[in-house]
């Protein structure tokens, strides 16, 4: 059964969503991310994806106190990303209660550092963020698209022990126009041993069902929940113990 992972994106301490990673297209959904996290837990969710958008922009972790509150006031397994650039950033995130750290830009810009982190903390403690546009890896809060192919990026880190890969199609993210199911299906076929997490544009229940049938490990849902396109009750059937 596919793992449903709701998302909370944070700017200035508030729960927001962007469209295609554009900070100018920001919409605030709730002033209290902890309240939102508690609601997800009440509906039976086990995991939560938290993105520190301030941190991604500032290039260091910013909203660490909110992570601490979510981790201490819920039993959700939180993966946290955005602005994790140094040993200190990473330690703060784990000390604040994150179950996993989501790493994107550093995995491109400082491979030696990310590899060392996996060796020191265990590869299972990390999710490789493979954010892409036209199947090229994007970094820096999606502001910079590289020449690195999605498949090459994933293959390199699979060889280094990565177990979880979060694949986000930037062109679809926050647009509520559907997701790149064929790409995720192909990635699962090409990397069957990896836990592929699909993200970006999930809008309809049938997309989740298709991803589930394809053997995808997990799916992150954000805007579709906040905009009422997918309600929490309908997601209950995907819940697993």
The 8 nearest C-alpha neighbors of each residue, nearest first, counted from 0:
[[1, 211, 2, 237, 239, 216, 238, 214],
 [0, 2, 211, 217, 216, 3, 215, 237],
 [1, 3, 217, 216, 4, 218, 0, 238],
 [4, 2, 218, 217, 219, 1, 5, 237],
 [3, 5, 219, 47, 46, 218, 2, 220],
 [6, 4, 220, 47, 219, 221, 48, 3],
 [7, 5, 48, 221, 49, 220, 47, 219],
 [6, 8, 49, 14, 48, 50, 9, 5],
 [9, 7, 50, 15, 14, 49, 16, 51],
 [8, 10, 14, 51, 13, 52, 12, 15],
 [9, 11, 12, 13, 53, 52, 15, 14],
 [12, 10, 13, 9, 53, 62, 14, 52],
 [11, 13, 10, 9, 62, 14, 30, 65],
 [14, 12, 30, 9, 10, 11, 31, 15],
 [13, 15, 9, 29, 32, 8, 28, 27],
 [16, 14, 27, 26, 8, 28, 9, 13],
 [17, 15, 26, 25, 8, 222, 27, 18],
 [16, 18, 25, 20, 24, 21, 173, 22],
 [17, 19, 173, 20, 21, 24, 174, 172],
 [20, 18, 172, 169, 21, 170, 173, 17],
 [21, 19, 18, 17, 22, 141, 169, 140],
 [20, 22, 23, 24, 19, 18, 17, 25],
 [23, 21, 24, 25, 17, 20, 18, 52],
 [22, 24, 21, 25, 17, 18, 20, 26],
 [25, 23, 22, 21, 17, 18, 26, 20],
 [26, 24, 17, 22, 23, 16, 15, 27],
 [25, 27, 15, 16, 28, 17, 24, 14],
 [28, 26, 15, 29, 14, 25, 16, 13],
 [29, 27, 15, 14, 26, 225, 30, 16],
 [28, 30, 14, 31, 27, 13, 32, 15],
 [29, 31, 13, 14, 32, 28, 12, 27],
 [30, 32, 33, 34, 29, 13, 14, 35],
 [33, 31, 35, 14, 34, 13, 36, 30],
 [34, 32, 36, 69, 35, 31, 37, 68],
 [33, 35, 37, 32, 31, 36, 38, 29],
 [34, 36, 32, 38, 33, 37, 39, 31],
 [37, 35, 33, 39, 38, 34, 32, 40],
 [38, 36, 40, 34, 39, 35, 41, 33],
 [37, 39, 41, 35, 40, 36, 34, 42],
 [40, 38, 36, 42, 37, 41, 44, 35],
 [39, 41, 37, 44, 43, 42, 38, 36],
 [42, 40, 38, 43, 39, 37, 44, 36],
 [43, 41, 39, 40, 44, 38, 231, 235],
 [44, 42, 40, 41, 45, 39, 238, 235],
 [43, 45, 40, 39, 46, 42, 238, 3],
 [46, 44, 75, 76, 43, 40, 47, 74],
 [45, 47, 76, 75, 4, 44, 77, 48],
 [46, 48, 77, 4, 5, 6, 76, 75],
 [47, 49, 6, 78, 77, 5, 7, 79],
 [50, 48, 7, 79, 8, 6, 78, 47],
 [51, 49, 8, 80, 81, 52, 79, 9],
 [50, 52, 81, 54, 9, 53, 62, 80],
 [53, 51, 55, 54, 9, 10, 50, 81],
 [54, 52, 56, 51, 10, 55, 57, 61],
 [55, 53, 82, 60, 61, 57, 59, 51],
 [56, 54, 82, 81, 52, 58, 140, 53],
 [55, 57, 53, 54, 58, 52, 140, 82],
 [56, 58, 54, 59, 55, 53, 82, 60],
 [59, 57, 82, 55, 56, 54, 84, 60],
 [58, 60, 82, 54, 57, 83, 84, 61],
 [59, 61, 54, 82, 83, 88, 62, 63],
 [62, 60, 54, 63, 53, 59, 51, 82],
 [63, 61, 64, 65, 51, 60, 12, 66],
 [62, 64, 66, 65, 61, 67, 60, 92],
 [65, 63, 67, 66, 62, 68, 95, 61],
 [64, 66, 68, 67, 63, 62, 69, 33],
 [65, 67, 63, 69, 64, 68, 70, 95],
 [68, 66, 95, 64, 70, 65, 69, 71],
 [69, 67, 65, 71, 66, 70, 72, 64],
 [68, 70, 66, 33, 72, 71, 67, 73],
 [71, 69, 67, 96, 68, 73, 72, 66],
 [70, 72, 68, 69, 73, 67, 96, 74],
 [71, 73, 69, 70, 68, 74, 37, 33],
 [74, 72, 75, 70, 71, 69, 37, 40],
 [75, 73, 76, 70, 72, 71, 45, 40],
 [74, 76, 45, 46, 73, 77, 47, 40],
 [75, 77, 46, 98, 47, 45, 74, 78],
 [78, 76, 47, 97, 98, 75, 46, 48],
 [77, 79, 99, 48, 100, 98, 97, 49],
 [80, 78, 49, 100, 101, 50, 77, 48],
 [81, 79, 101, 50, 100, 51, 102, 49],
 [80, 82, 55, 51, 54, 50, 83, 52],
 [81, 83, 59, 54, 55, 58, 60, 84],
 [82, 84, 88, 59, 81, 60, 89, 85],
 [83, 85, 82, 59, 88, 105, 58, 86],
 [86, 84, 88, 87, 83, 89, 59, 112],
 [85, 87, 89, 88, 90, 84, 116, 83],
 [86, 88, 90, 85, 89, 91, 84, 83],
 [89, 87, 85, 91, 83, 86, 90, 60],
 [88, 90, 92, 86, 91, 87, 83, 85],
 [89, 91, 87, 93, 92, 88, 94, 86],
 [90, 92, 94, 88, 89, 93, 95, 87],
 [91, 93, 89, 95, 90, 94, 97, 88],
 [92, 94, 97, 90, 96, 95, 91, 89],
 [95, 93, 91, 96, 92, 90, 97, 67],
 [96, 94, 67, 92, 93, 91, 97, 66],
 [97, 95, 93, 70, 94, 67, 98, 92],
 [96, 98, 93, 77, 99, 78, 92, 95],
 [97, 99, 77, 76, 78, 96, 124, 93],
 [100, 98, 78, 124, 125, 97, 79, 101],
 [99, 101, 125, 79, 78, 80, 126, 102],
 [100, 102, 80, 126, 79, 125, 127, 128],
 [101, 103, 127, 128, 126, 100, 80, 106],
 [104, 102, 128, 106, 105, 127, 129, 138],
 [103, 105, 138, 107, 106, 139, 108, 102],
 [106, 104, 108, 109, 107, 103, 84, 102],
 [105, 107, 110, 104, 103, 113, 109, 108],
 [108, 106, 105, 104, 109, 110, 103, 138],
 [107, 109, 105, 106, 104, 110, 138, 103],
 [110, 108, 105, 111, 112, 106, 107, 113],
 [109, 111, 106, 113, 112, 114, 107, 108],
 [110, 112, 114, 109, 113, 115, 106, 116],
 [113, 111, 115, 114, 110, 109, 116, 105],
 [112, 114, 116, 110, 115, 111, 106, 117],
 [113, 115, 111, 117, 116, 112, 110, 118],
 [116, 114, 118, 112, 113, 117, 119, 111],
 [117, 115, 113, 119, 118, 114, 120, 112],
 [118, 116, 122, 121, 114, 115, 120, 119],
 [117, 119, 115, 116, 121, 120, 114, 122],
 [120, 118, 116, 117, 121, 115, 122, 114],
 [119, 121, 117, 118, 116, 124, 122, 123],
 [122, 120, 117, 123, 118, 124, 119, 116],
 [121, 123, 117, 124, 161, 125, 160, 162],
 [124, 122, 121, 125, 162, 161, 163, 126],
 [125, 123, 99, 122, 121, 100, 120, 98],
 [126, 124, 100, 99, 123, 122, 101, 127],
 [125, 127, 101, 163, 164, 128, 100, 102],
 [126, 128, 164, 102, 165, 101, 103, 129],
 [129, 127, 103, 165, 102, 130, 164, 101],
 [128, 130, 166, 165, 127, 131, 136, 167],
 [131, 129, 167, 137, 136, 166, 128, 168],
 [130, 132, 136, 135, 137, 168, 134, 169],
 [131, 133, 134, 135, 169, 168, 170, 136],
 [132, 134, 135, 131, 168, 170, 136, 169],
 [135, 133, 132, 149, 131, 148, 136, 150],
 [134, 136, 148, 131, 132, 149, 133, 147],
 [137, 135, 131, 145, 147, 130, 149, 144],
 [138, 136, 144, 141, 131, 143, 130, 145],
 [137, 139, 141, 104, 143, 140, 142, 144],
 [140, 138, 141, 142, 104, 143, 55, 137],
 [139, 141, 142, 55, 138, 56, 20, 52],
 [142, 140, 138, 137, 139, 143, 20, 144],
 [141, 143, 139, 140, 138, 144, 137, 20],
 [144, 142, 138, 137, 141, 139, 145, 140],
 [143, 145, 137, 136, 138, 135, 142, 146],
 [146, 144, 147, 136, 137, 135, 143, 138],
 [147, 145, 135, 148, 144, 136, 137, 149],
 [148, 146, 145, 135, 136, 149, 152, 151],
 [147, 149, 135, 151, 150, 134, 136, 152],
 [148, 150, 134, 152, 135, 151, 136, 153],
 [149, 151, 153, 152, 148, 154, 186, 134],
 [152, 150, 154, 148, 153, 149, 155, 147],
 [153, 151, 149, 155, 150, 154, 148, 147],
 [152, 154, 150, 156, 155, 151, 157, 149],
 [155, 153, 157, 151, 156, 152, 150, 158],
 [156, 154, 152, 158, 153, 157, 151, 159],
 [157, 155, 159, 158, 153, 154, 161, 160],
 [156, 158, 161, 154, 160, 159, 155, 153],
 [157, 159, 156, 155, 160, 154, 161, 153],
 [160, 158, 156, 157, 161, 155, 114, 122],
 [159, 161, 157, 158, 122, 162, 156, 117],
 [160, 162, 157, 122, 156, 163, 159, 127],
 [161, 163, 193, 194, 123, 160, 122, 164],
 [164, 162, 194, 126, 161, 193, 195, 127],
 [165, 163, 127, 195, 126, 196, 128, 166],
 [164, 166, 196, 128, 129, 127, 195, 197],
 [167, 165, 129, 197, 130, 198, 196, 164],
 [168, 166, 198, 130, 199, 169, 131, 197],
 [167, 169, 131, 199, 170, 171, 132, 130],
 [170, 168, 172, 171, 19, 132, 167, 131],
 [169, 171, 168, 19, 172, 132, 199, 174],
 [172, 170, 200, 199, 169, 168, 174, 178],
 [173, 171, 199, 200, 19, 169, 174, 170],
 [172, 174, 18, 200, 175, 19, 222, 17],
 [173, 175, 176, 172, 171, 200, 18, 19],
 [176, 174, 200, 202, 173, 177, 223, 201],
 [177, 175, 174, 200, 202, 171, 178, 201],
 [176, 178, 200, 202, 201, 175, 171, 179],
 [177, 179, 200, 201, 180, 199, 171, 176],
 [180, 178, 182, 181, 183, 168, 177, 171],
 [179, 181, 183, 182, 178, 184, 210, 206],
 [182, 180, 184, 183, 179, 185, 186, 178],
 [181, 183, 185, 184, 180, 179, 186, 187],
 [184, 182, 186, 180, 185, 181, 187, 197],
 [183, 185, 181, 187, 182, 186, 213, 180],
 [184, 186, 188, 182, 183, 187, 181, 189],
 [187, 185, 189, 183, 188, 184, 190, 182],
 [188, 186, 190, 191, 184, 185, 189, 183],
 [187, 189, 185, 186, 191, 190, 184, 183],
 [188, 190, 186, 187, 191, 185, 150, 184],
 [189, 191, 187, 192, 188, 193, 186, 154],
 [192, 190, 187, 188, 193, 189, 186, 194],
 [193, 191, 190, 194, 162, 187, 157, 195],
 [194, 192, 162, 191, 190, 195, 163, 164],
 [193, 195, 163, 216, 162, 164, 196, 192],
 [194, 196, 164, 216, 193, 215, 165, 163],
 [197, 195, 217, 165, 218, 216, 164, 166],
 [198, 196, 218, 166, 165, 219, 217, 195],
 [199, 197, 167, 219, 166, 218, 196, 200],
 [198, 200, 172, 167, 171, 168, 201, 178],
 [199, 201, 172, 178, 171, 177, 175, 173],
 [202, 200, 178, 177, 199, 203, 220, 175],
 [201, 203, 175, 223, 177, 200, 228, 176],
 [204, 202, 205, 206, 201, 229, 228, 207],
 [203, 205, 207, 206, 208, 229, 202, 233],
 [204, 206, 208, 207, 203, 209, 210, 202],
 [207, 205, 209, 204, 208, 203, 210, 201],
 [206, 208, 210, 204, 205, 209, 211, 203],
 [207, 209, 205, 211, 206, 210, 212, 204],
 [210, 208, 206, 212, 211, 207, 205, 213],
 [209, 211, 213, 207, 212, 208, 215, 206],
 [210, 212, 208, 1, 213, 214, 209, 215],
 [213, 211, 209, 214, 210, 208, 215, 1],
 [214, 212, 210, 211, 215, 184, 209, 187],
 [213, 215, 211, 212, 216, 210, 187, 1],
 [214, 216, 210, 213, 211, 217, 195, 187],
 [217, 215, 194, 1, 195, 196, 2, 214],
 [218, 216, 2, 196, 1, 215, 3, 197],
 [217, 219, 197, 196, 3, 4, 198, 2],
 [220, 218, 4, 198, 5, 197, 3, 6],
 [219, 221, 5, 6, 201, 4, 218, 223],
 [222, 220, 6, 223, 224, 5, 225, 219],
 [221, 223, 225, 224, 226, 173, 16, 220],
 [224, 222, 228, 202, 226, 229, 221, 225],
 [225, 223, 227, 229, 222, 226, 221, 230],
 [224, 226, 222, 227, 223, 221, 28, 228],
 [225, 227, 223, 224, 228, 222, 229, 221],
 [226, 228, 224, 229, 225, 230, 223, 222],
 [229, 227, 223, 226, 224, 202, 230, 203],
 [230, 228, 224, 227, 223, 203, 231, 204],
 [231, 229, 232, 233, 227, 224, 228, 234],
 [230, 232, 234, 233, 235, 229, 42, 224],
 [231, 233, 235, 234, 230, 42, 236, 229],
 [234, 232, 231, 235, 230, 236, 229, 204],
 [233, 235, 231, 232, 236, 237, 230, 238],
 [234, 236, 232, 238, 237, 233, 231, 43],
 [237, 235, 238, 234, 233, 232, 239, 0],
 [238, 236, 235, 234, 239, 0, 1, 3],
 [239, 237, 235, 236, 240, 44, 43, 2],
 [240, 238, 237, 0, 2, 1, 236, 45],
 [239, 238, 45, 43, 44, 237, 2, 0]]
